[in-house]
Amino acid sequence: MSYPAADYPVNILLVNGVLKVVPDRAHASWSKRNSVVWHCVGCRAEVVFERGSPFVSDRFEVPAGGFVGSGPVVNGLVGECFKYRVSAIELNGGRRYDVDPEVVVDNG
């Protein structure tokens, strides 16, 4: 998968009943106008920032095999960490899995 240079890719992987977000700590830069791009493999997912988001939206729907971008950082201070929840659903509509990674706002 190819992303624009200013974007930070994050893979959401559901393999053999194990949900992983790689990397589990993404970085988004104020100065570079970074966005995070979530990509799903083996599932579809919802990304939710429950206590504030560094982006315009606090909720993102990621389709199975597809990707969605956050848009640039618009909130937060350099060094601030934003935890979010990834809820992934198996492709057959089966079980739901949850993990809690984070996005760190930086200036670099």
C-alpha positions in Angstrom: 0.0 0.0 0.0 1.4 3.4 -0.9 0.7 6.5 1.2 1.6 10.2 0.6 4.9 11.1 2.2 3.3 13.3 4.9 1.1 10.5 6.2 1.8 8.1 9.0 0.6 4.5 8.2 -1.0 2.4 10.9 -2.0 -1.2 10.1 -4.9 -2.9 11.9 -4.4 -6.6 11.6 -6.8 -9.4 12.7 -5.0 -12.8 12.3 -6.1 -16.0 13.9 -8.2 -14.3 16.5 -5.5 -11.8 17.5 -5.9 -8.0 16.9 -2.8 -6.0 16.5 -2.3 -2.3 15.6 1.2 -1.7 14.2 2.7 0.5 15.3 0.7 0.9 18.5 2.1 4.5 18.9 1.6 6.7 15.9 3.2 10.2 15.5 1.5 13.1 13.8 3.4 16.3 13.3 2.0 19.9 13.6 4.8 21.3 11.4 4.5 18.7 8.6 0.7 18.7 8.7 0.8 14.9 9.1 -2.2 12.7 9.1 -2.5 9.1 10.3 -3.7 6.6 7.7 -5.3 3.4 9.2 -5.4 0.3 7.0 -7.3 -2.9 7.8 -6.2 -6.4 7.0 -8.5 -9.3 7.8 -11.3 -7.2 9.3 -13.2 -3.9 9.2 -12.7 -1.5 12.1 -13.8 1.6 13.9 -11.3 4.0 15.4 -12.6 6.2 18.3 -10.9 8.9 20.3 -13.1 9.0 23.5 -11.3 11.8 25.4 -10.4 14.2 22.7 -8.8 13.9 19.3 -5.8 15.6 17.7 -7.8 15.6 14.4 -11.1 17.3 13.3 -13.0 14.1 13.8 -12.9 11.7 16.8 -14.3 8.7 14.9 -13.1 6.9 11.7 -14.6 3.9 9.9 -12.0 1.8 8.2 -13.3 -0.7 5.5 -12.1 -4.2 5.1 -8.9 -4.2 3.0 -9.2 -0.4 2.7 -7.8 2.7 4.5 -8.9 6.0 5.9 -6.9 9.1 6.7 -7.4 11.3 9.8 -6.6 14.6 8.2 -3.9 16.9 9.7 -3.4 17.6 13.4 -5.6 20.4 14.6 -5.6 19.9 18.4 -3.1 19.2 21.1 0.3 20.3 22.3 3.6 19.0 21.1 4.3 15.8 23.2 0.6 15.3 24.0 -0.6 11.7 23.8 -4.1 10.8 22.6 -5.4 7.3 23.4 -7.9 5.7 21.1 -9.8 2.5 20.7 -9.8 0.2 17.7 -12.8 -2.1 17.5 -12.4 -4.6 14.7 -15.0 -7.0 13.4 -14.2 -10.2 11.6 -14.9 -10.2 7.9 -17.7 -12.9 8.3 -19.5 -10.5 10.7 -18.4 -12.6 13.7 -16.5 -11.6 16.8 -15.5 -8.1 17.8 -12.0 -7.3 19.1 -10.8 -4.2 20.9 -7.3 -2.7 21.5 -6.2 0.7 22.8 -3.2 2.3 20.9 -2.3 6.0 20.9 -1.3 9.0 18.7 1.5 11.4 19.9 1.5 14.9 18.6 5.1 16.0 17.7 6.8 18.8 15.8 9.1 16.9 13.7 
